[in-house]
């Protein structure tokens, strides 16, 4: 991993976003005061970076997408066999999701980072289909959405949220590979 120097303003912004995710995991209606308390900084600092809770939530969604994209890049899913790549992608997305996931109903369209994640996963599934590892009776975009649905389920649905990342990833891989494998 390349170490990039992050300026103090960006560092503070990231700390606020991480505090927001943590506060929202505890209580989905957490307000700005709750977020400031969670991060251990004053509300004035919070409002200096985000004018409203709504603005913060939108930025948190984008931050989570960008962080997920970076995690997939670090997982190097394009350079290893498809089953290993799917496993690495699952672990990467679950790890980021467990830290930053918030369900956003604020936008109908995807962020460019979210679209890129979808493209990467679709391309990975298409590669698996081309290599005869994954079933070909569904288009790659549909099969990759099914895969993503398993990950989203592990991030949002009880009792799946109670599983650790490794157990959740193993369960997702077993269900997906057994259901998607060429017979």
C-alpha positions in Angstrom: 0.0 0.0 0.0 1.3 3.4 -0.9 1.4 5.9 1.9 -0.1 9.2 0.8 0.3 12.3 2.9 -3.1 13.5 3.9 -3.6 17.1 4.9 -5.1 17.9 8.3 -8.4 19.2 6.7 -8.9 15.9 4.8 -7.9 13.9 7.9 -10.5 15.8 10.0 -13.2 15.3 7.3 -12.5 11.6 7.2 -12.6 11.4 11.0 -16.0 13.1 10.9 -17.3 10.7 8.3 -16.1 7.7 10.3 -17.7 9.1 13.4 -20.9 9.6 11.5 -20.9 6.0 10.3 -20.3 4.7 13.8 -23.0 6.9 15.3 -25.5 5.9 12.6 -24.7 2.2 13.1 -25.7 2.7 16.8 -28.8 4.7 15.9 -30.0 5.4 12.4 -31.4 8.7 13.3 -28.3 10.0 15.0 -28.1 13.7 14.8 -25.2 16.1 14.4 -24.7 16.3 18.2 -24.5 12.5 18.4 -22.0 12.4 15.6 -19.8 15.2 17.2 -19.9 13.3 20.5 -19.0 10.0 18.7 -16.0 11.6 17.1 -15.0 13.6 20.2 -15.1 16.9 18.5 -17.3 20.0 18.9 -20.4 20.7 16.8 -18.7 23.8 15.5 -16.0 21.7 13.9 -18.7 19.4 12.4 -20.6 22.3 10.9 -17.4 23.8 9.6 -17.1 20.8 7.3 -20.8 19.9 6.8 -23.6 22.5 6.8 -26.3 19.9 7.5 -26.9 16.3 8.5 -28.2 15.7 5.0 -25.0 17.0 3.4 -23.0 14.8 5.8 -25.0 11.7 4.9 -24.6 12.3 1.2 -20.9 12.7 1.6 -20.7 9.6 3.8 -22.3 7.6 1.0 -19.7 8.8 -1.5 -16.8 8.3 1.0 -18.0 4.7 1.6 -18.1 4.0 -2.2 -14.6 5.5 -2.7 -13.2 3.5 0.2 -14.8 0.3 -1.2 -13.3 1.0 -4.6 -9.9 1.5 -3.1 -10.2 -1.8 -1.1 -11.1 -3.6 -4.4 -8.1 -2.1 -6.0 -5.8 -3.2 -3.2 -7.3 -6.7 -3.4 -6.0 -7.0 -7.0 -9.0 -9.0 -8.1 -8.1 -8.7 -11.8 -4.8 -10.6 -11.3 -5.9 -13.8 -9.6 -8.2 -16.8 -10.4 -11.9 -15.9 -10.3 -12.9 -17.9 -7.1 -10.0 -16.2 -5.2 -10.9 -12.8 -6.7 -14.6 -13.2 -5.6 -13.4 -14.2 -2.2 -11.1 -11.2 -1.9 -13.7 -8.9 -3.2 -16.3 -10.2 -0.7 -13.9 -9.7 2.2 -12.9 -6.2 1.0 -16.5 -5.0 0.6 -17.6 -6.5 3.9 -14.7 -5.0 5.8 -15.4 -1.5 4.4 -19.1 -2.0 4.7 -19.0 -3.0 8.3 -17.1 0.2 9.1 -18.9 2.7 6.8 -22.1 1.2 5.6 -25.2 3.4 5.9 -28.3 2.9 3.8 -28.8 6.0 1.8 -32.2 6.9 0.4 -31.1 10.3 -0.5 -30.2 9.6 -4.2 -31.8 7.6 -6.9 -28.7 7.4 -9.1 -25.4 5.8 -8.2 -22.2 7.7 -7.6 -19.5 7.1 -10.3 -17.5 5.1 -7.7 -20.5 2.8 -7.1 -20.9 2.4 -10.9 -17.2 1.5 -11.1 -17.6 -1.1 -8.3 -20.6 -2.6 -10.3 -18.5 -2.6 -13.4 -15.6 -4.4 -11.7 -17.9 -7.1 -10.3 -19.7 -7.6 -13.6 -16.4 -7.9 -15.4 -15.2 -10.4 -12.8 -18.3 -12.5 -13.2 -18.1 -12.3 -17.0 -14.5 -13.6 -16.7 -15.7 -16.5 -14.6 -18.4 -17.2 -17.2 -15.9 -17.0 -20.0 -13.6 -19.4 -18.2 -16.5 -21.9 -17.6 -16.3 -21.4 -13.8 -19.6 -19.6 -13.4 -23.0 -20.4 -14.9 -23.8 -18.7 -18.2 -27.5 -19.0 -18.2 -27.8 -15.5 -16.7 -26.2 -12.4 -18.1 -23.1 -11.3 -16.1 -24.8 -8.1 -14.9 -27.6 -10.1 -13.3 -25.3 -12.6 -11.8 -23.1 -9.9 -10.3 -26.2 -8.1 -8.9 -27.1 -11.4 -7.2 -23.6 -11.6 -5.8 -23.8 -8.0 -4.5 -27.2 -8.7 -2.9 -25.6 -11.4 -0.8 -23.0 -8.9 0.4 -25.6 -6.2 1.1 -27.6 -8.8 3.0 -24.6 -9.6 5.2 -24.3 -5.9 5.9 -27.9 -5.1 6.6 -29.9 -8.1 7.7 -30.0 -9.7 11.1 -28.7 -12.4 11.9 -26.2 -12.0 9.0 -24.9 -8.8 10.5 -23.9 -10.7 13.6 -21.5 -12.8 11.6 -17.8 -11.8 11.6 -16.4 -10.7 8.3 -14.7 -14.1 7.7 -17.8 -16.2 8.5 -20.0 -13.9 6.4 -17.5 -14.0 3.5 -17.3 -17.8 3.7 -21.1 -18.1 3.8 -21.5 -15.8 0.8 -18.9 -17.6 -1.2 -20.4 -21.0 -0.5 -23.9 -19.9 -1.4 -22.8 -18.0 -4.5 -20.4 -20.5 -5.8 -22.7 -23.5 -5.3 -25.6 -21.6 -6.9 -23.5 -20.0 -9.7 -21.2 -22.9 -10.6 -21.5 -24.6 -13.9 -23.2 -28.0 -13.4 
